[in-house]
């Protein structure tokens, strides 16, 4: 029986890897490493406010962190991402701009869609339907509509309690 479980697990992992590879080919996401996190013991107040925002259903659905260059917005984003990954309470998508890399605005929604698909199976199911319709390279607004808005409209039409968190760092640097 243990051999059968191991075989099933191997098949499931292989299928998951194939699906991930197919998504990567279709969406062409930008995969980067997270910037450095906040130093231990710093930014406690701001991080607590972010944590409260993520956990509240009464808050607005966009949290915008602004500040002068070099004040630590990327570190806050990176620390928030680490904490969200540790809690595993919400599906998560992250987009960090490569400072020296390609700054194509269309890569934002392709990357967000790819990462949401990896962490949110119901979204992935609806995204596949959208991708089959062949609507991925038609400008930033259309990409948002087809890769993000349409799948979520389909999901929440049947009421879902799962709320994904999307972290986009340095958006101004790719627009």
C-alpha positions in Angstrom: 0.0 0.0 0.0 2.8 2.4 0.8 4.2 1.8 -2.7 0.9 2.8 -4.2 0.8 6.0 -2.2 4.3 6.9 -3.3 3.4 6.2 -7.0 0.2 8.4 -6.7 2.3 11.2 -5.1 4.9 11.0 -7.8 2.2 11.2 -10.5 0.5 14.1 -8.7 3.8 16.0 -8.4 4.6 15.3 -12.1 1.2 16.6 -13.2 1.6 19.7 -11.0 5.0 20.4 -12.5 3.7 19.9 -16.1 0.8 22.3 -15.4 3.2 24.9 -13.8 5.5 24.6 -16.9 2.5 25.1 -19.2 1.3 28.1 -17.3 4.9 29.5 -17.4 5.0 29.1 -21.2 1.5 30.7 -21.7 1.9 33.6 -19.3 5.7 34.3 -19.5 5.8 35.7 -16.0 8.8 37.6 -14.6 10.2 35.6 -11.7 12.4 37.5 -9.3 13.8 37.1 -5.8 12.2 39.2 -3.1 14.2 42.3 -1.9 15.7 42.2 1.5 13.3 42.3 4.4 13.1 44.8 7.2 15.7 44.4 10.0 14.4 42.6 13.1 12.6 44.9 15.4 12.1 47.7 12.9 8.9 49.0 11.3 6.8 47.2 13.8 3.9 49.7 13.7 3.7 49.8 9.9 3.9 46.0 9.7 1.1 45.7 12.3 -1.1 48.1 10.3 -0.5 46.0 7.1 -1.3 42.8 9.0 -4.5 44.3 10.3 -5.4 45.5 6.8 -4.9 42.0 5.4 -7.0 40.5 8.2 -9.9 42.9 8.0 -12.9 42.5 5.6 -14.0 46.1 6.4 -11.0 47.8 4.8 -10.7 49.0 1.3 -9.3 46.4 -1.1 -6.1 48.4 -2.0 -3.4 49.4 0.4 -0.9 51.8 -1.2 2.4 52.3 0.5 4.1 55.5 -0.7 7.3 57.3 0.3 10.5 58.7 -1.0 13.0 56.5 -2.8 15.1 54.5 -0.4 12.9 54.7 2.7 12.1 50.9 2.8 8.9 50.3 0.8 10.4 47.3 -0.9 11.6 45.9 2.5 8.1 46.4 3.9 6.7 44.6 0.9 9.2 41.7 1.2 8.5 41.3 4.9 4.8 41.3 4.3 5.2 38.6 1.7 7.2 36.4 4.0 4.7 36.8 6.8 1.8 36.0 4.4 3.6 32.9 3.1 4.2 31.8 6.7 0.5 32.2 7.6 -0.8 30.5 4.4 -4.1 32.1 5.1 -4.6 33.8 1.7 -3.6 32.9 -1.9 -0.7 35.2 -2.7 0.8 36.8 -5.8 3.9 38.9 -5.7 5.4 41.2 -8.4 8.8 42.8 -7.7 10.3 44.9 -10.4 13.8 43.9 -11.4 15.6 47.2 -11.1 17.9 46.6 -14.1 15.6 44.3 -16.0 12.8 44.5 -18.5 10.1 46.9 -17.4 7.3 45.8 -19.6 4.0 46.8 -18.0 2.3 43.8 -19.6 4.4 41.5 -17.4 2.6 42.7 -14.3 -0.7 40.9 -14.9 0.9 37.9 -16.5 3.1 37.5 -13.4 0.2 38.1 -11.0 -2.0 35.6 -12.8 0.8 33.0 -12.8 1.4 33.3 -9.1 -2.3 33.3 -8.2 -2.7 30.2 -10.3 0.0 28.4 -8.3 -1.5 29.3 -4.9 -5.3 29.4 -5.7 -6.7 26.2 -7.4 -10.1 27.7 -8.0 -8.6 30.7 -9.8 -6.3 28.4 -11.8 -9.4 26.5 -13.0 -11.0 29.7 -14.2 -7.7 31.0 -15.7 -7.3 27.9 -17.9 -10.7 28.7 -19.4 -9.6 32.3 -20.1 -6.2 31.2 -21.5 -8.0 28.8 -23.9 -9.8 31.8 -25.3 -6.4 33.1 -26.4 -6.6 36.5 -24.8 -3.3 37.3 -23.2 -1.3 39.7 -25.3 -3.8 42.6 -25.9 -2.5 45.4 -23.8 -2.4 46.0 -20.0 -6.1 46.8 -19.5 -7.3 43.8 -21.6 -4.8 41.6 -19.8 -6.1 42.7 -16.4 -9.7 42.1 -17.6 -9.0 38.6 -19.0 -6.4 37.3 -16.6 -7.6 38.8 -13.3 -11.1 40.4 -13.5 -12.9 37.7 -15.5 -11.6 34.7 -13.5 -12.5 36.4 -10.2 -15.9 37.5 -11.4 -16.6 33.8 -12.3 -15.3 32.6 -8.9 -17.1 35.2 -6.8 -20.4 34.8 -8.8 -20.8 31.6 -6.7 -19.6 33.4 -3.5 -16.2 32.5 -2.2 -14.7 33.3 1.2 -11.1 33.1 -0.1 -9.6 36.5 -0.6 -6.2 36.6 -2.4 -3.5 39.1 -1.5 -1.5 40.7 -4.4 1.7 42.6 -3.6 3.1 44.8 -6.4 6.3 46.5 -5.6 7.7 49.5 -7.5 4.8 49.8 -9.9 5.9 53.3 -10.9 9.2 51.9 -12.2 7.6 49.8 -14.9 4.9 52.3 -16.2 
